[in-house]
């Protein structure tokens, strides 16, 4: 992984590995933005540190265009 990347694992086996109706795997795109509710770092079995997501409601996706519009409306 590069310095500006992070590792996320989705654990939805109890949902048949299906995050619908909250989002779809097509929403997961390199370079996109996501928001994690109450994120906690997790050390995976292979030693990689990242975020474990147990339920689809814990994550939201925002594309770059939407984020840019939001940032323009709310300057620092």
C-alpha beads as a LAMMPS data file, in Angstrom:
LAMMPS data file: protein, C-alpha beads

76 atoms
75 bonds

1 atom types
1 bond types

-500.0 500.0 xlo xhi
-500.0 500.0 ylo yhi
-500.0 500.0 zlo zhi

Masses

1 110.0

Atoms # bond

1 1 1 0.000 0.000 0.000
2 1 1 1.081 3.557 -0.635
3 1 1 1.402 6.131 2.119
4 1 1 -1.928 7.807 1.265
5 1 1 -3.926 4.544 1.134
6 1 1 -5.714 2.668 3.855
7 1 1 -6.967 -0.869 4.196
8 1 1 -10.658 -1.593 4.741
9 1 1 -12.263 -5.014 5.110
10 1 1 -15.999 -5.542 4.807
11 1 1 -17.384 -8.331 7.010
12 1 1 -20.915 -8.864 5.749
13 1 1 -21.068 -12.674 5.840
14 1 1 -24.112 -12.429 8.124
15 1 1 -25.836 -10.472 5.310
16 1 1 -24.880 -12.851 2.509
17 1 1 -22.002 -10.478 1.657
18 1 1 -24.562 -8.005 0.309
19 1 1 -24.516 -4.372 1.544
20 1 1 -27.843 -3.516 -0.184
21 1 1 -29.994 -1.477 0.276
22 1 1 -27.408 0.823 1.889
23 1 1 -24.906 0.813 -1.006
24 1 1 -23.387 -1.526 -3.589
25 1 1 -19.853 -2.655 -4.287
26 1 1 -19.995 -0.524 -7.465
27 1 1 -19.842 2.502 -5.111
28 1 1 -16.362 1.425 -3.957
29 1 1 -13.996 3.168 -6.374
30 1 1 -10.277 3.967 -6.153
31 1 1 -9.794 7.655 -5.460
32 1 1 -13.292 8.027 -4.053
33 1 1 -14.116 9.270 -0.589
34 1 1 -15.790 7.401 2.207
35 1 1 -16.938 8.240 5.668
36 1 1 -16.734 5.731 8.498
37 1 1 -19.034 6.002 11.493
38 1 1 -17.061 5.547 14.729
39 1 1 -13.921 4.215 13.013
40 1 1 -11.603 1.980 14.997
41 1 1 -8.276 0.696 13.779
42 1 1 -8.039 -3.070 13.531
43 1 1 -5.030 -5.377 13.217
44 1 1 -5.938 -8.120 10.752
45 1 1 -4.667 -11.681 10.954
46 1 1 -1.942 -10.977 8.394
47 1 1 -0.619 -8.041 10.466
48 1 1 -2.030 -5.276 8.236
49 1 1 -3.577 -2.396 10.170
50 1 1 -6.777 -0.927 8.783
51 1 1 -10.489 -0.569 9.376
52 1 1 -12.945 -3.408 9.795
53 1 1 -16.539 -2.642 8.766
54 1 1 -19.140 -5.020 10.205
55 1 1 -22.341 -3.493 8.850
56 1 1 -23.100 -1.474 5.695
57 1 1 -24.655 1.351 7.730
58 1 1 -21.190 2.106 9.176
59 1 1 -19.955 3.561 5.886
60 1 1 -21.032 6.224 3.384
61 1 1 -19.528 6.998 -0.025
62 1 1 -19.169 10.424 -1.652
63 1 1 -17.816 11.024 -5.141
64 1 1 -15.267 13.754 -5.868
65 1 1 -17.753 15.998 -7.676
66 1 1 -20.183 16.001 -4.741
67 1 1 -17.393 16.574 -2.221
68 1 1 -16.013 19.496 -4.245
69 1 1 -19.463 21.100 -4.332
70 1 1 -19.864 20.656 -0.579
71 1 1 -16.442 22.141 0.114
72 1 1 -17.180 25.151 -2.128
73 1 1 -20.386 25.838 -0.179
74 1 1 -18.577 25.573 3.166
75 1 1 -15.155 27.292 2.990
76 1 1 -12.843 27.139 6.014

Bonds

1 1 1 2
2 1 2 3
3 1 3 4
4 1 4 5
5 1 5 6
6 1 6 7
7 1 7 8
8 1 8 9
9 1 9 10
10 1 10 11
11 1 11 12
12 1 12 13
13 1 13 14
14 1 14 15
15 1 15 16
16 1 16 17
17 1 17 18
18 1 18 19
19 1 19 20
20 1 20 21
21 1 21 22
22 1 22 23
23 1 23 24
24 1 24 25
25 1 25 26
26 1 26 27
27 1 27 28
28 1 28 29
29 1 29 30
30 1 30 31
31 1 31 32
32 1 32 33
33 1 33 34
34 1 34 35
35 1 35 36
36 1 36 37
37 1 37 38
38 1 38 39
39 1 39 40
40 1 40 41
41 1 41 42
42 1 42 43
43 1 43 44
44 1 44 45
45 1 45 46
46 1 46 47
47 1 47 48
48 1 48 49
49 1 49 50
50 1 50 51
51 1 51 52
52 1 52 53
53 1 53 54
54 1 54 55
55 1 55 56
56 1 56 57
57 1 57 58
58 1 58 59
59 1 59 60
60 1 60 61
61 1 61 62
62 1 62 63
63 1 63 64
64 1 64 65
65 1 65 66
66 1 66 67
67 1 67 68
68 1 68 69
69 1 69 70
70 1 70 71
71 1 71 72
72 1 72 73
73 1 73 74
74 1 74 75
75 1 75 76
